Amino acid sequence: MLNQVISESIIQKAEKYLNKANKIVIISHVSPDGDALGSSLGLYHFLLELGKSVNVLVPNNFPQFLNWMKGVKDVTIGNKHDASSKELIEAAELLFCLDFNALKRTDQLASYIEKSRAKKIMIDHHPFPDNFADLIISHPEISSTSELIFRFICQLGMFDLINRDAAECIYTGMMTDTGAFTFNSNSSQIYFIIGELLEKGIDKDAIYDKVYNNYSESRIRLQGYVLYEKMRLFNEYKTSLITLSAAEQQVFQWQQGDTEGFVNIPLSIENVVFSAFIREETNKIRISFRSKGNFPTNQFASEIFHGGGHLNASGAEFSGSLDEAIDLFEQSLPKYKQLLV
């Protein structure tokens, strides 16, 4: 039996928005991952079954190992199609904002969303949401936004409208946001949902293979380089740091998503409880944090780099140089020593 985590009043209000709207746009965050794309496409297929006119919009491209998902060819990439992105948002009667809790997480789309007259429903599992939507469905205790989408559809009483395509996308989001159910996945409710998705005809083994055994040669070579040349251990703090410059990425023909999951690898080393990955992009530094146990990566991300996220998985952006980000990270470790030992 699935617990009803979304309040009935919110479900009723969302249903009213759905009934009044025909043109719907689903938007997710910059650098969309498996959960962002999975939740968006899962909702997309459901809304198509509901007879709605639906578009999925993301700020920039997504990893190639997600290209197999049904509906992915219909996704509009914001930074490649800015004018059409603006038009879609302006014409929308309802916006679904998925897997982000602040407009800044949508980069250049943020101003269009803010100016939109459409009703906005935010569905997300990151803590401390900003108050930018008409309806906020925020549950940080839930493993993924994709799980929330499943729950949302079920609480609308429309489980029967989840087809196999939607089920595959929802499962992909749940799987990728829990590291193939290796963290943040101890709830029996997750496995009840998986059972329901299997009844829709998904092949979970095939989905795993498409996501985790579908990398390019250059990504595998980059991973080897990162682990051998670029990983540093701070044994005193049970911490690992991986850094990667723009020039190094260019050598390995880096593409969007090629470094996805790299930050998790050092956590398999004995005694490492905190892992950081600092990567140089154009005009900014992107930082990812992961941890085991109770070390609060979101606290570290917030206090040191003005970022945020979950207890064991968070991130931030830094406007200085790569060297400055590295220095700040190293200088900050002693402040957290008591939490790391």
N, C-alpha and C positions, 0 to 999 in steps of 0.2 A: 504494500500500500504506500503510495507516494504522499509524503507530508505536504500540507498546503503552506508554503513559506511566504507566498505573496498574499497580502491582505485582500479580502474580498472587495473592499471599497476601491482599491486600486484596480483590480481586475474589472470591476463594473465600469470604472471611468475609462479604462483602456478600450473596453468593448464599445463604448459610445464613440470614442475617437475613430475606431476602426469602421464602425457602421456609417459614419459621416464622410469618410475619406475614400477616394478612389485612387488618386495619384499619390503613391507612397515612395519615399526614398529612404534607403537604409544606408547609414554612414558608420564607418569604423575609424580606428585610429591610424596615425602615421606608422609606417613600417608594419603593416598588418601581419600577424602571426596566424597560427592554425586556429586559435580560438576566435580571433577577430573575423577571419574569413569563414570559419565554420559556422559561427553563430549568425553571421550576416546571410550566408547562403541557405542555412537551415530555415531562417525566417522568410527568406525570399521565396523558396519553394512552397512553403506553407501559404503565404499570401497569394501566390499564383493560384493555388488550389481554391483559395477563397474568392477568386475572380477579380483581384485587384490588379491595377497597373503598377508595376514595381520596378525600381532601379536600385542597384547596389553601387555605392560610391566609396572609394578609398582614396586617401590623400596621395599615396605613391604605390609603387609596385610591391608585389608579394613574392615569396620564395617560389622558385620553379618547381619544387617538390610538392606544391599544392595545386599545380596546374591541371591535375586530373579531375578535380572536383566538378560535379555537374553545375553548370551555371557560371563557371568562372570566366567564360568567354564573353559574358554579358556585363561583367563588372567594368565600371568606368574608373579609369586611373586619373585622379585629380590633376597631378602635375604634368600630365601629358595632354589633358583635355580640359583646360581651365574654363574656357567659355561655355562648353556644354555642361560642365559641373555646376557652374553658376546658374545656368538656365534650369537644370533639373531641380535644384534646391528652391529656386524662385517659383517654379510651377507646382511644387509639392503641396499637398494638402495635409500631409502627416509625415513627420521625420522620426525615424527610429535611430537613436544614437547608441551604438552597441560597443561594449568593451572599453569604454573610456569614461572618465568621470569629470573631465574638465575640457573646455573647448580648445585650449591650447594644444591638446593632444591630436588635433586634426589639422595642424599647420595652416596652410593657406585657405582651407575650407572654413576656418573658424568664423571669419567675418561674414561669410554667406549664410552660415547657420544662424548666427546671432541676429542678422537682419531679417531672416525668414519669418513670414507671418503664419506659417504652418504650426500646428500643434506639434510638440516635441515630447517623445517618450524616451527616456534614458533607461537602458537595461545594462547593468554592469555589476561586477563583483569586486571592485577595488574600493578600499576604504576612503572615507572623507570626500564624498562627491560635492562638486560645486552645484549651486542652485541655478542652473541655466535652462532646465527643462520644465515643461508643464506637469509632467508626471515622472517621478523618479522611482525606479525599481532597483534598489541597491542592496545587495546581500553579500558582504565580504566573506561570510561563512560558507558560501557555496563555491565549489571547486573551480567553476568556469562560467563564463557568460553563456556558453553553449548549453550547459546544464540548465541555466536560468531560462533560456529560450524554450527548452523542452517543457519545463515546469509552467511557463507562461501559457504555452499552447494548451497544455493539459488542463490548467485551471480555467481557461476559456471554454472548456468542454469540447474541444475540437481535436482530440487525439487522433481521430479517424482521418483527419486531413494531413497528417504527417505521412508523406509517401516515402518510398525508399531513398530517393535523392535527398530529401530533407534529413532523413535519418542518418545517411552516410556523412553529411556535413556536420550534423550535431555531434555524432560520435567522434569525428576527426578533431573537432574543437575540444571536446572533453579529454580525449587521449593526449593531445599535444600539450594542453595546459596542466597536465598532471605528470608529464614525463612518462607517458604510457602507463599511467596509474601506479607510479612508484613514489609519488609524494602528494600530499594534500588530498588523499583519496581513500581515507579509512572509513568513510561513511557507507553504511550498507545501502543507503539510498542510491548511491552512484551505480551500484551493481544491479539494483532493481531497474534503473533506467536503461542500463546496458541490455538487460534481458528484454525490455520492451522494444529497444531498437533492433535487436536480433530478430524479434518477431516481425519486424517490418522488412526483413530480408537482407540486412546488411551482412557483409563478410568482413568481420573485424580483423581477421588475419591478413586478408588482402589489403585492407586499409593501412595496417601497420607496415606492410611491405612497400606500399606506394609512397608512404611518408618517410620511413626511416631507411629504406634500401633503394633509394632513387636519387642518390647524390651524383653530382658531376665529378669527373676525375680531378679537376682543379680544386674542388672543395676538399677532397680527401687529402690531396697533397698539401693544401693550406693547413689542414688540421694537424698533419704530421709536423709541419714547420712550427706551428704555434706551440705544440707540446714540447718539442725538442729545444727550440731556440728562444721562445718568448715567455714561457711559464716560469714564474719565480715563486718560491716558497718563503714565507715569513714564519718559521717554525715557532718562534716565541709567541706569535699571535694566532697560530693554527689557521693561517690565512694563505691563500694563493692569489696571485695577480698575473693576468695575461694582458699584454698590450699589443696593439697592432696599428701601424701608421698607414696613411693613405698610399704611400709608395710601396709598402710591403703588400698591400691588398692588390695593387695594380700588377705586381709581378705574377700573382696567381689568378689574374683575370676575375677578380671578385665580382659577384653578382648578388643582388638582393637575396638575403636568406642564407648565404654561404657560411656565415659564422653563427647561425642559429644553433643553440645548444652547446657551444664551446664553453660557456661559463659554467656549465654543470659538470664537466668532465673532472676537474680537480677535486671535486667532492668525493670521488671514489678513492682518493689517496687517504691512507690511514692518518688520523688526527687532524685532517683539514676540515674545518667546520664553516669557513667563510671563503667565498670565491668571488673575485671581481674580474671583469673584462672591460678594458678601456680601449675604445676603437675610434680612430680619427675619421671624420667625415668632412665634407666640404662645409667650411664655416662653423663647425661645431664638433664637439667630442661626445660620443654616445657611450654611456656606462651602464653595465648590467651587474647586478649583485645576486648571489644565491647563497643559501646557508643550509646547514643541517641543525636539527634540534631547535633551541630557543633563541639563537642569536637573531636580533631584529634587524634584518637588512633594510627594512623601510625606515627605521629610526636613523641608521647610518646615512642612507640616501638623502633623507630629509635634512638632517642637521649639517651634513658636510657639503652636499651638492644640490640642495633644494629640490630633490626628487621625491619619489614615494613609491608605494606599492604594497606588497604583502609582507608578512613576517619573514618568510623564507625566499621571496622572490621580489625584487624591486629594481628600479632603474632611475636614471637621471640623464640630463644633458648639461654640458659644460661649455661655456663660451670662450674659454681661454685656449691655450695651446695644449698639445698632448703632454708635453713635459710638465706643464703646470698642473694638469690634472693628476698625473702620476705623483708629483711631489706632494700635492694636497692629500692624496690618498694615503701615502706613506706616513706623512706627518700626523695624520688623524688616528692611525691605528692605536697608539699608546692610550688614547682617551677611552678606548673600548676594551682594554686588556682584560678587565675584570669580567666582562661579558663573554670573552673569547676563550678563557681558560677553564 
